Amino acid sequence: MKTISVETLRAWLEEGRPITILDVRPADQRAEWTIPGSRHVDAYRALNDHDPMALVDVEVPEDMPVVTVCAAGRTSQLAAERLATRGIEALSLEGGMRAWSLAWNTADVPILGSDAQVIQVRRTGKGCLSYLIGAKDEALVIDASLDPQVYLDLASKYGWQITSVFDTHIHADHLSRSRQLAERSGALLFLPDQQRVSFPFTTIRDGDMRALPGLLLTALHTPGHTMESTCYLLNNQVLFTGDTLFPTGVGRPDLRQMSSRREYALPRSTTACTSCSRSPRTRSCCRVTPVRLCHLMVSPSPRHSQRSTKRWASSMRREKHFLSKSWHVFLRRRPITARSSRSMSWVSCLKAT
């Protein structure tokens, strides 16, 4: 049975090659996470029971390859075999979603008039974004989410030594690799001020600066998603927002905490880079332009509680009302330069009100 590697599938998706991805996992597994754009047929039990009717009625395009996907790459082989008997070009994803979760690629974030280079490292399977930032012979990493060797190899490629590692907040929804990367590279580990971890780190607070040759990183405390959440401003040009601000909206706040508000004056046309993306195959950055004063994070008012989570989430879906009433963030669509003409981003105009 023909198979396809994670690397090949990732390349095909980036190229925009016509393919159909058929997810045959149970519905509860599908609900946890998916490959964007994939179709779902809950055929897991039927395939494993060798039901001769499994996938018989499933209609898929016959003029393009079909990639079958399951959790570990075994049931998807059965699905590919069934489709092949119908004359369909079917390939099973090697290692399934477990392997896909570790897929990654990179993109350059352009910085005009600067010696600094910013490499966005994208964990395509999970949508986690991290950043390798270098100048001269030193580099730092923000929100590492991949195996430390990935960052060490990339830094070596550019002739950099990783000397500092930062997290924007304590991650609850994925495994941070910052601690392991700091240990492997001998770098200093910087975390926002909090008491949520027990291992050693260097505390970074609002207004603290970390200077490397050609690089100046300034910490901006932006409580909300978590109370310790911190954005990092690089050379007054690029803002790394973590899970505070996304190209299409704002991060879910920690509803258990009290209301908090921060305002910062940002330089004109600052580029904002997030640490999470729903479309990790394209560079996830936006321009904060042209206004100066930015409400980066405002938690819900104290009257909110965990019991009101559902009501809050419902209001958030009404994006225009929620953003204008609660966050003072106004969005308009506009393309930015990227590697592909298909790449689009949201420009976030953050205005003082």
N, C-alpha and C positions, 0 to 999 in steps of 0.2 A: 504494500500500500504506500502511495506517495505521501510524503510529509513535507512540511515547510517549517523552517526555523523562525524563531522570534525575530532575528535580525532581518531576514528576508521580508517577512510580513511588515515589519516596521518601515523598511525601505519602500515597499510597494505602496503603503498608505501615504507616505511622504510625497511620493511621485504622483499620487492621484491616480494610480492604476486602477482600472475597473475590476473590482472583485466583490464577492458576496461573502460575508462572514456569518456563519450559521452556528449559533450558540445552542448546544443541546443539553445544557445543564438543567437540573431541577430549578423550578421557579424561585425557591428561597435563596439558592446560590446566586442566581442571576440578579436578584434584588440587591445583593450586597455590593456588586460592582460589575462593570461590563467593559467591553471594548467599544468605544464610541462608533455608532453607525452599524453595529451588528444586529442581526435578526435573531429572534428566539423561538425555538421549538422545544418544548419540554418532552424530549424523547429519551431521557436517560434510562428510565426503568424499562421501556419497551426494547431499547437496544440491548441492554444487558440481559433481558429475558429472551433475546433472540426472536422477538416477535417478527414474523415475516411481513407484517403490515407497517412496521416502523418506517417513517419518512416516505411512505409510498405516495401519500397525498400532498406532500410538501412541494410547492412550486418555487423553483429557483431559476434565474436566468441561465440559459444554456450557452450564451455567447461569452461567458467570462468564468474564470476559476471560482470555485466555492471552497472556502477554508472553514473546516469544521473545528469547533472548539469545545472542550470540556474542562474539568478541573485539573486533571493531570496528564491528559493526552492519550488515554486508553479508550474511553468510550467514543471519543471523536474519531478514532480509527475505524470503529464499527460503523459510524455514521458515514464516513468517507467511502467505505466499501459499498454500503447500500446505494449511495448516490452514483458511484462508478458503474454499478450494474445497469443504471439507466442511461449510461453514455455521457454522464456529466463529469467534467474535469474537477475532481475533488481532492483536496489535500488536507491532512490532519495537522494541526498545530502541535509541534513537538513540545512536550512538557506542559501543554495546556495553559490555563490561567496562572498557575504557579510560576511558570517560566516567564509569562508575559509581564508579571508584576515586577520583574527585574530588568525589563527592557529600558534602554535609555538612549538619548542622543544629545547633541549640543547645538547651540545657536549663539552667534555673536550679538551682543548688545552694543550698538554704535554709540560712541561718545566723541563729540566734536571737540577738536582742539585740546585733547588730553593724551598723555602718554599711557594712561591706564587702559587696560583691556578687561572687559567683562564678558565672561563665558557663562551663558545660561545652560546648566546641566539638567536635562529634563528626564525624569523617570516616567516614561510614556505610559507604562502600565497602570500607574497609580495617580498620575497627574501632579506629582510632587516636583517642585522646581527648586534648585539650589544654584549657587553662584560661585564661580571661581574668579577672583579678581586679582590681577597682577600688574606689576610695573617693575621695570629693571629686573632684579633677580629675586624679588620676594612676592609672595601672594597670600591672600586670605580667602577663606571659604565661609559662606553664609548658608545656614540651614542644610547641612549635608544629610542626604537621605539614601545614598547609595553606598556600596562597599567602598571603604577608604582607598582601596587600590585604584579605583576609577579616578579619583581626584589626584592621587600621587602620580599616576601615569600622565594625566593631562597637564599637570604642572611641570613635569619633566619634559614634556614635549615643547613647552614654551620657555624652558630654562629657568623655571621659578622654583623657589623653596617655600613651602607653605609654613608660615610662622604664626598665623593667628586663625582661629576658628570661632565663629559666632553662631548663636541661635537667636532667632527673633522672639521666641517664646518656648515654653515647655510644651512639646507636642503630645497631644493625647490621642490623635487619630492615626499616627504612623510612627515607625521607629526612627528616631534620630540617630545618625551615625557620627555626630560631631565629636562625642567623647572618644570614640574609637579612632577617628581620624586624628585628633589631637595627640593621642597616645602613639599612634604609628608614625606621625610626622615630627613629633617633638615640639609641636606648636602649643601656644597658650590657648586655653579654652575660655571663652568669654560668654557668660550667660546673664540675662537681666536679673536684677535683684529680686529674689524670691526664696522661699524655704520649701520648695516642692521636690528638690533632689538632695541626696545625701552625699554624693561624690564631690571631690574638690573641683573648684572652678574659680575664675577671676570675675568678680561682680562688675557689671557695667551699668551705670545709672544715667538718668537724663542729663544730657549735655556733655557727658564724657567723650573724649576723643581718642582715637587710636591712629597714630601716624606711622606709616611705612614710607620708604622712598617712592615718591610720586603718588602716594595715596593718603587721604585723610578721611577717616570714617567717624561720623558724629552720631551719637545715640540720641534718639528722640522717643521718650516714653509715651506710648499711645495705648493706655489701658482700654479694655473693652472686650476683645475676643478672649483674652485672659488678662488678669490684672497686671501681669508683668510684661505684656506685649510691648515690644520695642521695635521701632523702625530705624534703619541706618541710612544716613545721607552721605554719599560718596562724593567728595570734591565739589560739593554744592551743585552737583549735576544729576546724580542718579539716586533715587530713593528706593531702598529695599523694604517693602511693606509687610513681609511675612503674610499672615492671614488677616491683616487689618483692612487692606484695600485691594480689590481685584479689578481687572479691566472692565468687568460688567457689573460691579456692585461693591458691596462691603461685607466684611466678615461677620459671621454670627457672633453676637456678644455673649459673654458669660452672664446668664440671667441671675445667678446667685449673688452677684456683686452689686454694690451701690453705684449710683450714677457718677460718671466721671467725664471730664471734658478737657481736651487739650487743643491749643491752637499754636501753629507754627507758621512763620513766614518762610515760604519756599522760594528759591530763585525762579525766575521766569523760565518756562519750558523745561522744568524738571522731568526726567523720565522715571516713571514708577514701575518697579519690577516686583511682582508678587511671588509667593512661594507655593502657589497652588493654581492649577488650571484645569478646566473641563476639556480643553482642547490642547493637550500637551504636544501635539505634532507641530504646532506653530508657536513662534515666540510670543510669550505672554508678557507684554509690556504696554504701557500707555503713557501718553504725555499729559502732565499736569500743566495746563496752559490756558490763558495767559495770566490769570489772576494770581494774587500773591498769598492771601491769607487762607489757610486750609484747616478745616475742622477734620482732622484725621480720624478721630474716634470719639463717639459719644455713646456711652452705655445707656440702656433703658433707664427710666426713672425708678426710684426706690419702690414704687408701688408694684412694679413687676415682680413676680415670683416664679418659681418653677411650675406652679400650677397654671400660670398664664402663658407657658411656652407655646402651646398650640395656637392660642389667640394671637400671640406675637408673630409666629411663623405665618399665619394667615395674612396678617397685615403686611408682612414683608413681601408677599407675593404681589401685592398691588404696588409695584416698584416705584412708580412715579410719586404716589402719595406718601409711601413710606420714606423714600429717600429725601423728599423735600421737607417732610414734616419732622423726621427724626434725626437725619444725618446731615442735612444741608449739603448734599452731594447732587450735582446735576450732570447728567451724561448726554453726550451727543456723539454720533458716529462719524468717524473720519479715518481714512487709511493712513498708515505710517509705512515708511520704507522698510522692506523686509526682503528675504531671499527670494520669495515667490510673489507673483502678482496676486495669488489667491489669498495671501496673508492679510488679514484685516485686524484692526484692534479698536477698542473703544477709547476715545479720548475723555478723560474725566476732568471736568472743570469744577474745581473745588472752591466754593465761594463763601466768604463770610456773610452771615445774615444778621 
